[in-house]
Amino acid sequence: MKTLLKQLFSCILPITVLILVPLYIENNFDLSLNVLTIIGLLLGLAGLSILLMTIRMFIRIGQGTLAPWSPPKKLVTSGMYAHVRNPMITGVLTVLLGESLLFHSKNIFIWFVSFFFINYIYFILFEEPSLERRFGEEYLEYKSNVPRWIPRSKPWRAT
């Protein structure tokens, strides 16, 4: 029951960012079939799978959620997190880019760019300092070996 509640609460933020905001900012969804629509659909599905995998890792390995009110108790550095520090945001951004292509929407593309910059600033000013305080040397070692946004080709392993 506790895991189910964590999973439900973990859906609040992605649903807001990926569904509610796009519905609010775009009122004319163009679903005409072309190459951009197909690429958008594929990107959206890829991003959604990344997002679901990382949420699952936060719950199972980190013993928490992506929600700020229930953060992981353990630092997650395996799987996708061994390649890039923010795969969850990568997944969200991939879905948003896919939505902008799928629906031929400049407004959702602007939201995609805005969401990236909001998170870029948030990670530098708040998230990373918070992780440094919570996990100390473990996070500092991870941070110095795993890039923030562009994945490393080989997975990093803690020494």
Residue pairs with C-beta under 8 A, 6 or more apart in sequence:
3 59
6 59
6 64
6 65
6 70
7 55
7 59
7 65
9 65
9 67
9 69
9 70
10 55
10 58
10 59
10 65
10 66
10 67
12 67
13 66
13 67
14 51
14 55
14 66
14 92
17 92
17 96
17 115
18 92
18 95
18 96
18 99
21 111
22 96
22 99
22 103
22 105
22 107
22 108
22 111
25 107
25 108
25 110
25 111
26 103
26 105
26 107
26 108
29 103
29 105
30 103
30 104
30 105
31 37
31 102
31 103
32 104
36 101
36 102
36 104
37 101
37 102
37 104
39 98
39 101
40 97
40 98
40 99
40 100
40 101
40 102
40 103
41 98
41 102
42 98
43 94
43 95
43 97
43 98
43 101
44 94
44 95
44 98
44 99
44 102
45 98
46 94
46 98
47 90
47 91
47 92
47 93
47 94
47 95
47 96
47 97
47 98
48 91
48 95
49 91
50 80
50 87
50 88
50 90
50 91
50 94
51 88
51 91
51 92
51 95
52 91
53 79
53 80
53 87
53 91
54 66
54 79
54 80
54 81
54 87
54 88
54 91
55 65
55 66
55 88
57 76
57 78
57 79
57 80
57 81
58 64
58 65
58 66
58 72
58 76
58 88
59 65
61 72
61 74
61 76
61 78
62 71
62 72
62 73
62 74
62 75
62 76
63 72
63 73
63 74
64 70
64 71
64 72
64 73
64 74
65 71
65 72
66 88
71 134
75 131
75 135
75 138
75 139
75 142
77 142
77 146
77 156
77 158
78 155
80 87
81 87
81 146
82 146
82 155
82 156
82 157
83 146
83 151
83 152
83 153
83 155
83 156
84 90
84 146
84 147
84 148
84 149
84 150
84 151
84 152
85 142
85 143
85 146
85 147
85 148
85 149
86 119
86 123
86 148
86 149
87 151
89 119
89 123
90 149
92 115
93 112
93 115
93 116
96 108
96 111
96 112
96 115
97 109
97 112
99 105
99 108
99 112
100 106
100 108
100 109
100 111
100 112
123 148
128 143
131 139
131 143
132 139
132 140
132 143
138 158
141 158
141 159
142 156
142 158
145 156
146 152
146 156
